[in-house]
Amino acid sequence: MTRPAADPTLREALPPAGAERQPVSFWAGLPTRTRLILTVLAIDCVAAFVSCGLIVLIARNAVQVEMAASLATVEPLVADTIRSLRSPSPESVLHSLDLRFQSLRHVRVTILDAEGQRVGFGPSDRGRQDRDAPGWFVSLIAPEPHQHDLPIAVRGERIGTAAITTEPLDEIEEVWDYARTLALASLILNLAVLAALILALGRILRPLGRLAEGLTRLERHDYTAHLDPPASRELAVIAARFNRVAGALAEARAANGRLNRQLLTAQDDERARIALELHDEFGPCLFALEANAASVTRLAAGAGEIDRVRLATRAGDIGSIVAQVQSLNRDLLNRLRPHALGEVPLTDCLNLLLRDFGRRHPDTTFEGDFEGLARGYGDIVDLTVFRCIQESSTNAVRHGGASHVRARATEETDAAGMIALQVSVEDDGSGIAPGHRVGLGLSGMRERVEALGGQFSLGRASLDNGSDGTVVRITIPIDPERGEGEDPPASAAPQPK
């Protein structure tokens, strides 16, 4: 089938005509590809939120560690500066400390003399650079400000004080630059992944779009729909099964067409057969009745004495012809619809059927074994069993030239407790010819049995005399809770004639 030019995403299936529409949520109404992309975006947002939280926690800890380390370096730096001076005077010590503390990061040190006056130019007096980190980011990471006064003493005399205040902005600026770079790289990477995902989902879901179009064609009774197997193994399995379903539907449609043609042919053949019997059987009988009636009329209208012997003979002939017509009419009606079926037990109907075959075909022995059957199993099942035995016996005599036909029907229960009718018809005729074609009778039997969920088989069989013949076996499952085939009251059941 050709590939659709429209969006390859799978379209939502429409409910069948007349079906009640269920309310569909906004999420369920979105195409599959859109839902997958939104799901990935939601996962990205959650991951970004978690990553930002981790960055904030790690940055807060890192800033605190840096602040603690900077505070720890101030006191050794004061002692080292005093020792480095050869003739330390209070003024030189304070100015040297002020100069050295200008290069410190993460802390701000203000040098105060003994009177508390600031010495030199502290960090608060120098021009500060513009900060890039926004205030909300600084408030998330910056620890609580910490201030500490360190006394400055030379030869045991206090000459001033170093006012130390934590200054985390430098470290926060570094963290902000790192986080901004990481966020930009993550954004570019996620956009690239999202674009690749859109393209990949389009290719992956394209077979589902073709599958939806194929199902639409099947819904429109176009069973020529075929899907090319995609590269994905799972979708290839779905495509293969779709093709098998389409093929099975096409075969079923062709079989239905054949059955419809066979049904029309069977109806025409049955009409032709009935017309032939009416012409060949009923026609002569009616002509004979007309001739005898005319003879009786002439005998009654004669001038002399009525010949009672001839009149009685004509009356006897008329009675014989009427009996023949009744027999032909009964056979014809029984073939169209067995009149006793449903009124007498199924066993009696089947025995009467074989007895009638024996009367019409005296050169063939018909044997029946129908013990253990219920009174009936419903009109459809009873008629199916009756027709199968009738058609099989007819084929055995007409096509097989059988001299012995044996029919059996039993009710059996399997290990699972399921009840089924097992029916078989065996004959010692010529058997199945190689390359034989299934006629209307056999196909009709098969369709009747399979319509009831049963099984039909045709094969070669051997009777007790060792002759090869044909056997027809059918199995029909029986519903144990049937109500149609239950026995009627004894008072209402007519007796067989």
N, C-alpha and C positions, 0 to 999 in steps of 0.2 A: 504494500500500500504506500501511497505517496506521503511524504512528510508534511505536516501542517506548516503553513507559513506564519500562522499567528503565534502569540506568546506560547512557548512550550510548556509552561507550568500547567499542572493538572487542574482542570476545571472541576468545580463541584458538580456532583451528579444530581440531576433533576429527579424529583419524585415522580412515580407513574401518574398518569392522568387519573383524576378522581381521588387520589390519595390525599389525606389530610396533611397539610403543611405544618411541620413542627417549627416553633420559634428557633431561629439560629442566632447565636451570639455574634458580636462583632469579630471576635477572635476567630471563631469557626468559619466566618464568611470570608476571611482573607485567603489568598492563594497560598499554597504550600511553601513556595519559595520565599514569599514575603514573611511568613511566620518563622521560617528557619533563620532568615536574616535578622529579624527582630529578636529572636531568641539569642543569637550570637551577640548582638549589640547589648542586650540585657546582661549577658555573662561578662562582656567587656566592661560595662559600667560597674558591675559588682567587683570585678577584679581591680579596676582602677580605684574604686573606693577603698578596698582592702589595702592596696599598695600605698595609697596616700596615708592611710592610718599607720602602716608600718614605717613609712618614711618619717612621719611626725614623731613616732615613738623613738626610733633610732636617732633622729636628729636631736631630740630633747636630751637623750642620754649622752650623746656625743658632746653637746654644748656644755652640759654639766661637768663632764670629765675634763674638757678643755679649761673651764673656769677654775676647777679645783687645781689643775696642774699649773695654771698661771699664778694663782694665789700662792702656791707652794714655792714658786721661783723668786718671789719678791724678797723674802727675808734673806736667803743666801746671797742674792744680788747685792743687798745693802752691806752685808758683812764683807763680801769680796771687794766692793768698791772702797770701803774704809781701809782695808788692808793694802790695797794697791797704791794708796796715797802715801808719799814719803813723810811729809810734814802736814798731816791733816789738821786743818783749821775748820771751825764750824762752817764758815762761809764756803770754803772750797768743797767740803764734804757734801753740803746741801746742793750746791750747784752741780757737782759731778753726778749726784744721784738723780737730780732733775733731768740732766741730759741723757743719762742711761735709761731712765724710765720712759723717755719719749718713744723708744722703739718697741716697747712691749705691746703685745696684742692681747685682746680678750679681757684686759684689766685697765683701769684708769688710776694712775698714782699721782696724787697731789702732795708736793713737799711743803711742809709748814715748818717755820723756825720755832724757837723756844717761846716766842710771844704769840704764836698761832698765826703769823702772817705767811702768806703764800710766797714761796721762793721761785723765781723764774716765771716761766709761762707754762701753765698746766694744760692738759689736753682739752679742757673746756674753753680755753682761749684760742686754740688753733682752729682754723677754718675746717669744718668737717665736709667730707665728700658727700655727694648726693647718694642716697640709698635707693637700690632697686627693689628690695624686698617690700611687698605691701604690708600694711599694718596688721591685717588679719593673720598673715603668715608668721609675722614676728610674735604676735600674741599667742599663737599656737605652740611655738617652739621655745621662746625665751623663758628661762627659769626665773624664779624670784630673785630680785636684786640683792646682792650681799655686799656689805661695807665693813671694812676692818681697819683699825688704826694701829700702825706698827711704830713703836718708839725708836728713834735714832740716837744712839749713844756713842760717844768717843771717850775712851779711857775712863769709863764708868760715869761720864757726865752726859745727861740727856741734852742734845742740842736741837732736837726737832722731832717732827712726827711725819710719817708717810701715811696719808689717807688713801686706802686702797678700796676701789669700787669695781665690781665686776662689770665688764663691757662685752656682752655676747653678740653685738651686732655684726662684727666681722665674721664670726663663725656662722651666723644665720645667713649672711650674704652668700657665703660659700655653699651652704645647703640649698639656698634658693636657686643659685645658678645651676647647681647639680640637678635639682628637682625640675627646673624649667627645661633643661636640656633633655633629661630623661622623658618628660612628658611630651616634648616635641617629637623625639624619636619614636616613642610609643604610638603617638597619634599617626605619624607617617606610616609606621609598620601596620597599625590596625586598618588604616585606609587601604593599604595595599592588600592586606589579607581579605578585607571586605570585598574589594573589587574582584580578587581571585575567587572568593566564595560565590559571588554572584554569577560569574562565568561558569564555575564548576557546577553549581546547582542547576544552572540552565541546561548544561549538557547531561547531568545525571537525571533530571526530571523530564527531559525531552521524551524518553521512551514511555513515561507515564502519560504524557500528553497524547502520544500515538495510541496508547492503550485505551484512553478515554474515547478517542475518535473511533477506534475499532469497536468498542462496546456500543457506541451510538449507532454504528452501522449494523451491528447485530440486533439492536433494538428495532431498527427499521427493516428487519428481515433480510438484510444483505449478508448472506452467509459466505460470501467470497472474501471477506475481510481476512487479511494475513499480516502478521507482524514479523519484521526482520529481527532476528535475535540480537539484542544489544551486547556491548562488551561486558557489562556487569553480569556476574554469574547468577545472582538472585533474580534480576530482571529478565535474564535469558530464560530462567525456569518459568517465570510468569508468562513470557511471550510464547514459549513452547506449549504451555498448557492452554493458553488462549487459542492458539492455532488448532490444538486438538479439539477444544470445545466447538470452535467454528466448524471444523470438519465434521464432528459428530452431529451438529445441528443441520449441516448441509445433507449428510446422509439420512438423518431422520426426515428431513423435508422430502428428499427423493423417495424414501420408503413410503411416506404418507401419500405421495403422488401415485406411486405404483399400487398401493393398497386401494386408493380411490378408483383407479382404473380397473383393478381386479374386481372391486365391488360392483362397479357398473357392468362389467362383463358378466359377473356371476348373476346379477339381477336379470340381464338380458337372456343369459343361458337358461335360467330358471323359468322365465316367461316363455321362452321358445319350447322348453321341455313340457311345460304345462299345456301350451297350445297344441303340441304334437300329441300328447296323451288325450286331450279333449277331442282332437280330430280322429285319432286312430282307435281310441277305446270307446269314448262316449258317442261318437258319431254313428258307428255301426249299431250300437245298442239302441240308440234313439230311432234309427231307421227301422230296426227290427220291431221296436215297439209300435212304430207307426204302421208297419205292414200288418202286424197281428191285430192291431186295433181296427184297421180297415177290413180285415178278414172277418172279425167278429161282427162288424157292422153289416157286412154282406150276408153273413149267416142269419143275423137277426131280421134282416129285411126280406129274406126269401119268401116266396109265395107258399111253399109247402111247409111241411113240418120241420121244425128246427132240429138240425143234427147235433144232438147233445154231446156226442162223443167228440166231434170235431171242435165244438165250442169249448169243451173241457180241455182239449189239447191246446187250443189257442190261449186259454187262460193260464194253463201250466207254463206255456212258453213265455207269456208276459211275466209271470211270477219269477221265472228263472232269469229273465233279462233284468228285472228290477233288482234281484239279489246281486247280479253281477255289477250293475250300476252302483249299488250301495257299497259293495266291496271296493270298487275302483274309487268311489268318492271318499271312503274311509282311508284308503291308502294315500290318496292325494292330500287330504287334510292332515293326516298323521305326519307326512313329510314336511308340510308347511309349518305345522305346530302340533306336537304330540298332545292330544286332547286330555290324556290321563295324567300328564306331568303336573305335579302340584296337587293333584286330587287323590292319588294313590301313592303308596310308598315308592321311593326311587328304585328299590330292588325289584318290585313287581313291574315297573315300567321297563326296566332293562331286560328282564326275562321275557316280557311280551315282545320287545323289539327283536330279540334273537329268535323267538318262536315264529314271528312273522317272516324273518329272513329264511328260516328253515322251510316255511310253507312255500315261499316264492322261489327258493333254490333247493329243491329236494336232493340234488346231487352233492350238496355240501353239508357237513356236520357242524353245527354251531353249539358251542359249549360256553356256559356262563357260570361264574363264581362271584356272587355279590353278597356273601354273608357278612354280617357285622356292620353293615351300613345303617346310618340313621334313616329316619323316615324321609328326610329331605335336608338340603343344605342351602335352601334359597333358590328362587327361580333361575338366577343367572348361573350358579354353579351346577344345578341339576340339568339345565338345558345344555351347558357346555359338555358335561360328562355324556349325556345322551347323544349329542351331535358327534362327539369324537368317536364313540363306539359305533355309531351308525355309519359315519364316513369311512372309518377304518375297515369295517366289515364289507361295505360296498366296494372299496378299492381291492380288498382281498379276493372278492369274487370276480369283479369286472376286469381288473388288470393283472392280478396274480394267478387266476385260475385255481384258487385254493380249494382243497377238498375237506379241510378241517380248519376251523377258526375257533380260537379260545379267547374269551374276554374275562378279565378279572378287575375287580374294584374293591379296595380295602381302605379302611380308615386306620392310620398309624399315628403314633405319638413318639416324637424323638426325645433325646435326653434332656432338651431344654423345655419340654412340656408343650411344644408346638404341635398342633394337630394338622394333618395333611391327608388328602385323598390320593392314593396311588392307583392309577388306572393303567392297564396294559391290554393290548389286543395283539395276539400272535396268530400267524397263519403258516401253512406249509406250502405256499404258492411258489412262484418263480423267483421271488425275492426282488431286491432292488437292482435294476439294470445299471451298468456303469454309465456315468454321465447323465443320469436321469434328471429331468427337470421337475421342480416342485410345482404341482398344479394348484388350482384354486382351492380344492378341497383341503390339501395339506396346509397351504398357507393360511386358510381360514381357521383351521384348528389351532395352528401355532398362535395366531393373533388372539383368538379367544382365550387360550390358556395364559399367554403372557399378559393380557389385559387384566387377569385376575392375580397377577404376581406369581404365576406358576412357571413350570418348566416343561418343555416339549422336546422329545427326541425320537428319531426314526433310525432304525438299524436292522441288521440281519439277526435272525433268531433261529433256534432249532427246537422243534417240538419233540415229543417223546418218541415218535417214530423215526427220528434221525433226519428228517427232511429239512433242508434250508428254506427259510421263508423270511417274512418281514415281521418286525415287532414295532409297535407304536407305544411309547410310554409317556405318560403325562403325570405331573405332580401339581396339585392345587392346594395351597394353604387354606385352612379353614379358621375363621374367627371363632374362638370358643364362646364368645358372648353374643353369637348371632341370635336374632329373634325371628328372622324371616323363615328359617327352616325348621322351627320347632313343630312338634306333632300337634295337629289339631285335636280337639276332643273326639273320643271314640264314636260318640253318637253322630258327629258331623262328618266323619270320614266315609266317603262312598266306597262301596265294595267294588273290586274289579269285575268286569263282565266277562 
